[in-house]
Amino acid sequence: MHQKATATLLELAARSLLSNEPAAIRALEELPRDLFVPLFIAAFLGGHKKILTAMVRVWPFRCLHVGTLSVRESYYEIVEAVIDGLQIPPVRSPSSWGPKLRILDLRQDLDCETTCLETGTTFPFCFQCCIYSRHSILKLEEARHSVRCLGIVNSESELQSAQEPMELLVDLSLSDTLRAKQFLSFLRSKVEQSVGSLHLCCRDLQIDKMSAHRSILQFLDLGCVDHLDVGEADLSEVTTLLARTIHLDSLSLYNIAFKSCQRKNFRTFLNQLGRLDNLQKLILSFFHLTDQLHKLLRVLPPQLDTLCLPLCGLSDRDVTVLSQSSQATHLRLLNLSDNQIFSEDYEPFQTLLEKVSGTLQHLEMSNCLITDSALSAVLPALSQCSHLRVLSFAFNPITMPVLTSLLQHLASLMELKHVVYPVPVHCYEQWNFRGTLDPRKLAEVQAQVKAMLQAVQRDDMTWTTCAE
């Protein structure tokens, strides 16, 4: 039978089972393995919490991934129902037919199947296994293997091997909402209930306000975190976190207390930042960096490909330092918005564009006081950024003639698809380009831009303003 038709029949069978919840739960013990995945998908999307809990208890595969599945309403209730199905502490199943689940992955938007292909080995092969924490399955299996190789076998080690370790993979957002706090308390109780057999592996951690979550942070194993996002914190608190998250490839900090970014605190922060050898992405917003960017770049890995520094008080000197850095020839995304880097001299930025022209794909320089003369000067260098896909330079005082010239130059960049441009100054009723906007004049500009794109045969390129 055709594969697509077979999949449709499985989906129909799953929906039929879900229509009778008690019968579906009773049938799980005898359910064919091929039906588990389509039934789980249908139950997850349909919010059938009791069936989800029962399915996890008898899951016949070694891993279970939510993957691209998403639920808009009652998210916490659905996720808690899935976690409730974990057998804690886990017990080894002597038969090949029975619960085998070792890795429960509740992260969304992953490019992976609901369950991994079975390899026939006793080890739960899965590409999403935790590789850093000493509590991960990999590390525990390595330790057991070493014990077996040394010939150390006793009743205690046999008891430990009977309790199979498990991993629960989640992305966490520490916010002040009551429901979020309840979910974190639920997770904590599950881990404590497991008596060490359940490893909570958080890869993506967002902390809205550091002061409200200190106790939770002490409970989490931060050695697993790949992406860390922290807001409203003292820099010394961030530094303490970095000491426990040494495998980061993405770090985002915003609203860091200005007074805490001085002298010793900043030096200590840089020392910890310099230990992040895997860092690929750094975002600092509302972070005091005036004339200090050289200190930051000195400790960052040369292979950094994303650097976002909006509202950091950057100076012309900072832009010059960036253009001379080892990171400049690797950057794919650069955001320098809300820094007055064009207030005196445009040459440092022109040099920077020349350095990043071979790799840059995404450039943001909104609200940087870019004038007609500055944009005209850097335009030749900007036109050499052949890999550029996204350009945003809204809220800069540009006139219509220079905007026209820009479009004509950028039309040759075939990979450039999205441009966010500033409303020309003549569209404002006052002399200040932030004054009251004249909607009729704006409509005329938009029509002209559309006509120019058609004239250069670039209908595939989208030009918009923030006013649209």
Protein Blocks (a to p, Z undefined) as FASTA:
>chain_A
ZZklmmmmmmmmmmmmmmmmmlmmmmmmmgcfklmmmmmmmmmmnopaklmmmmmmmocb
fbdceklaccfbhklmmmmmmmmmpccdddddfbfbdcfbfbdcfbghiacdfbdcdehi
abdcdfkbcfkbmkbmklmmmmmmmmmmnopacfklmmmmmmccddddddddddfbfklm
mmmmmmmmmmmmnnopaccddfbdcdfblklmmmmmmmpcfklpmbdcdehiafklmmmm
mmmmmmbcbdcdehiafklmgcjlmmmmmmmmmmmmmbmbdcdehiafehklmmmmmmpc
fklcbdcdehklpafklmmmmmmpmklmmcfbdcfehiafklmbmklmmmmmmmmmmmpm
bdcdehklpafklmmmmmmmmmmmmmbfbdcdehiacdfklmmmmmmmmmmmmkbmbdcd
dddfklpfbfblkbccdfklmmmmmmmmmmmmmmnopakbccddfkZZ
